Amino acid sequence: VSGAFFAGYMAAVPLLTGLTDRVDARRVYLFSCLTLAAALAAFALLAQGFVTAALCQAAVGAGIAGTYMPGLRVLTDNTSGPAQSRAVSFYTAIFGLGTSVSIMVSGLVADAWGWRAAFAAAAIGPAIAAGMVTLGMPPSQSYAGHAAPLLDFRPVLRARQVWSYILGYAVHCWELFGSRSWLVAFCFFAQGVQAQGSAGPWLWSPVAVAAIANLFGPPASIMGNELALRIGRGRLIAAAMIASGVLTGLRGFASTLPWFAIAGLAMLHMALVMGDSSALTAGMVMHSPP
């Protein structure tokens, strides 16, 4: 079901992001927010098993596809120079903050009223975002007179200077979303392993561990971009990826450690994973041909 989200995202993002070359990116963002809210509400009302849950999650992924990158387009069309790099780093970091708050709120709502209520509550967020961007951001003019065919990837294939960032971001997302998808499940597994031994009770729930760990992502992302401006993007990205990759491999063997050690490793890992996120995104934007 979690994978269906990314299938929907990948299917929709080339079309919806490509549309920002032809129409105001805010219009794409608004349409996608409405799609996202409807998909979350449908999950709350209609999901009955794997097929219906996966279809709803695929629609949620398509909605995210029309907000994350088109939202970045709205931002970059209204900034330039060093301010653009910093704006991109904050944008990427706040995505992680929203994830953390969503995990925490969804857990609290689900405990009180059930998982359907948690998905219904999540549908409120896209509606708020639609109003914020529509009313708070000026229209984009960069699409004026641009007639590039949709789904024409030849300009990207020719722009070799951005491919290292594109492939680096693919590796980054593989680790980031894989760990986010499995962190709560891993914590429940560790609880089950430790319940068979003499380990004491966990003072934080698995949901709390995941939510607090994700809070370490936004500051790490912003600081990583600032550090990249000083020591170079390549060096920062390589160091963060090697460190997070090693820790990722070790965490799988940590289920017998005390709960606070597992929570600490989760926080450190999220900081390392997100340490190169803004540097990758800002580097790709800055090195892309106009």
C-alpha positions in Angstrom: 0.0 0.0 0.0 2.9 2.4 0.8 4.4 1.5 -2.6 1.2 2.4 -4.4 1.7 6.0 -3.2 5.0 6.2 -5.0 3.6 4.5 -8.1 0.9 7.2 -8.3 3.6 9.9 -7.8 5.9 8.6 -10.5 3.0 8.2 -13.0 1.8 11.8 -12.4 4.9 13.9 -11.8 6.2 14.1 -15.4 2.8 15.4 -16.7 1.9 17.7 -13.8 5.4 19.2 -13.4 5.7 19.6 -17.2 2.4 21.5 -17.2 4.2 24.3 -15.2 6.0 25.2 -18.5 2.7 26.0 -20.1 0.4 27.3 -17.4 0.8 29.2 -14.1 2.2 26.6 -11.6 -0.3 27.8 -9.0 -3.1 26.4 -11.1 -1.5 23.0 -11.1 -0.9 23.3 -7.4 -4.5 24.2 -6.7 -5.9 21.3 -8.8 -3.5 18.8 -7.2 -4.5 20.0 -3.7 -8.1 19.3 -4.4 -7.2 15.9 -5.8 -5.1 15.1 -2.7 -7.9 16.1 -0.4 -10.4 14.0 -2.3 -8.1 11.0 -2.3 -7.5 11.2 1.4 -11.2 11.5 2.1 -11.9 8.5 -0.2 -9.4 6.5 1.8 -11.2 7.4 5.0 -14.6 6.5 3.5 -14.0 3.7 1.0 -10.9 1.7 1.8 -11.9 -1.9 2.6 -8.8 -4.0 1.7 -5.6 -4.0 -0.2 -7.0 -3.1 -3.7 -9.1 -0.1 -2.5 -6.4 1.1 -0.1 -3.7 0.9 -2.9 -5.9 2.8 -5.4 -6.6 5.6 -2.9 -2.9 5.8 -2.0 -2.0 6.0 -5.7 -4.3 8.9 -6.0 -2.7 10.5 -2.9 0.7 10.1 -4.6 -0.6 11.8 -7.7 -1.8 14.7 -5.6 1.6 15.0 -4.0 3.2 14.9 -7.4 1.2 18.0 -8.4 2.1 19.9 -5.2 5.7 19.2 -4.3 7.6 20.0 -7.5 5.0 22.5 -8.9 5.2 24.2 -5.5 9.0 24.4 -5.9 8.4 25.9 -9.3 6.2 28.6 -7.8 9.0 29.3 -5.3 11.9 29.4 -7.7 10.0 31.6 -10.2 9.8 34.2 -7.5 13.4 34.1 -6.2 16.9 34.2 -7.6 20.5 34.1 -6.6 21.6 33.0 -3.1 18.1 33.7 -1.8 16.8 31.0 -4.1 19.2 28.4 -2.7 18.1 29.2 0.8 14.4 29.3 -0.1 14.8 25.9 -1.7 16.5 24.5 1.4 13.7 25.8 3.7 11.1 24.4 1.3 12.6 21.0 1.3 13.2 21.1 5.1 9.6 22.1 5.9 8.4 19.1 4.0 10.1 17.0 6.7 8.5 19.1 9.4 5.0 18.5 7.9 5.7 14.8 7.8 6.6 14.7 11.4 3.6 16.7 12.5 1.4 14.5 10.3 2.7 11.3 11.9 2.1 12.6 15.4 -1.4 14.0 14.7 -2.5 11.0 12.7 -1.4 8.7 15.6 -3.3 10.8 18.2 -6.4 10.9 16.0 -6.3 7.2 15.2 -5.9 6.3 18.9 -8.9 8.5 19.8 -11.3 7.9 16.9 -9.8 5.2 14.6 -7.7 5.2 11.5 -10.5 6.4 9.2 -10.7 9.6 11.2 -6.9 10.0 10.8 -7.2 10.0 7.0 -10.1 12.3 7.1 -8.2 14.8 9.3 -5.2 14.6 6.9 -7.5 15.8 4.1 -7.8 19.2 5.8 -4.1 20.0 5.1 -4.3 20.2 1.3 -7.3 22.5 1.5 -5.3 24.9 3.7 -2.3 24.7 1.4 -4.4 25.5 -1.7 -5.6 28.7 -0.1 -2.1 29.7 1.1 -0.5 29.4 -2.3 -3.4 30.8 -4.3 -3.7 33.9 -2.1 -0.2 34.3 -0.8 2.1 33.7 -3.9 2.2 35.9 -7.0 1.5 34.3 -10.4 4.3 32.7 -12.3 5.2 34.3 -15.6 8.1 32.1 -16.7 5.8 29.9 -18.8 4.7 32.8 -21.0 5.5 32.0 -24.7 6.9 28.6 -23.8 5.6 25.9 -26.0 7.8 22.8 -25.1 5.9 19.6 -25.8 4.7 17.8 -22.7 6.7 14.7 -21.7 9.7 15.8 -23.9 12.7 14.7 -21.8 15.4 15.5 -24.4 16.4 18.8 -22.8 16.9 16.9 -19.5 18.9 14.2 -21.2 21.1 16.9 -22.8 21.7 18.7 -19.5 24.5 16.5 -18.3 25.5 18.9 -15.5 22.3 18.1 -13.6 22.5 14.3 -13.9 24.7 13.8 -10.9 22.1 15.7 -8.8 19.2 13.8 -10.3 20.7 10.3 -9.7 21.9 11.5 -6.3 18.4 12.5 -5.4 17.1 9.1 -6.6 19.4 7.4 -4.1 18.5 9.9 -1.4 14.7 9.2 -1.9 15.3 5.4 -1.9 16.8 5.7 1.6 14.5 8.5 2.9 11.1 7.1 2.0 12.1 3.5 2.6 13.2 4.3 6.1 10.0 6.5 6.7 7.8 3.7 5.5 9.4 1.1 7.7 10.4 3.0 10.9 7.1 2.5 12.8 6.9 -1.1 11.8 10.6 -1.7 12.9 9.9 -0.1 16.3 6.9 -2.4 16.8 9.0 -5.4 15.8 11.7 -4.3 18.3 9.0 -4.0 21.0 7.9 -7.6 20.2 11.5 -8.9 20.4 12.2 -7.2 23.7 8.9 -8.3 25.2 10.3 -11.9 25.1 13.3 -10.8 27.1 13.8 -8.8 30.3 13.9 -5.3 28.6 11.8 -2.6 30.3 8.8 -0.9 28.8 9.2 1.7 26.1 8.5 5.3 27.4 7.8 6.5 23.8 5.4 4.7 21.4 6.7 3.7 17.9 4.6 6.5 16.4 6.2 9.1 18.8 9.7 7.8 17.9 9.0 8.2 14.2 7.5 11.7 14.6 10.3 13.0 16.8 13.0 11.4 14.6 11.5 13.2 11.6 11.7 16.6 13.5 15.5 16.3 13.2 15.3 16.4 9.4 14.4 20.1 8.7 17.2 21.7 10.7 19.7 19.1 9.3 18.5 19.9 5.7 18.9 23.6 6.2 22.3 23.3 7.9 23.5 20.9 5.2 22.7 23.4 2.5 24.5 26.2 4.4 27.5 23.9 4.9 27.5 23.0 1.2 27.7 26.7 0.3 30.9 26.8 2.3 32.7 23.5 1.7 31.2 22.6 -1.7 28.1 20.6 -2.6 30.0 17.5 -3.7 31.9 17.1 -0.5 28.9 17.6 1.7 26.7 15.3 -0.3 29.3 12.5 -0.4 30.0 12.7 3.4 26.3 12.7 4.3 25.5 9.8 2.0 28.3 7.6 3.2 27.5 8.3 6.9 23.7 7.7 6.4 24.3 4.6 4.3 26.5 3.0 7.0 24.0 3.8 9.7 21.1 2.4 7.6 22.9 -0.9 7.4 23.6 -1.0 11.1 20.1 -0.1 12.3 18.6 -3.3 10.9 20.5 -5.2 13.6 19.6 -2.8 16.5 16.2 -4.4 17.5 17.6 -5.7 20.8 19.0 -2.4 22.0 17.2 -0.4 24.6 14.3 1.8 23.3 16.2 5.0 23.9 19.1 3.8 21.8 16.8 2.8 19.0 15.1 6.2 19.2 18.5 8.0 19.2 19.7 6.0 16.2 16.5 6.9 14.4 17.0 10.7 15.1 20.7 10.5 14.1 19.8 8.6 10.9 17.1 11.1 9.9 19.5 14.0 10.4 22.1 12.3 8.2 19.6 11.3 5.5 18.2 14.9 5.3 21.6 16.5 5.6 22.1 16.3 1.8 18.4 16.8 0.7 18.5 20.6 0.3 22.0 20.6 -1.2 20.8 18.1 -3.9 17.6 20.0 -4.7 19.3 23.5 -4.7 22.2 22.2 -6.8 19.9 20.7 -9.4 17.9 23.9 -9.6 21.0 26.1 -9.9 22.7 24.0 -12.5 19.6 23.5 -14.7 19.6 25.4 -18.0 16.9 28.2 -18.0 
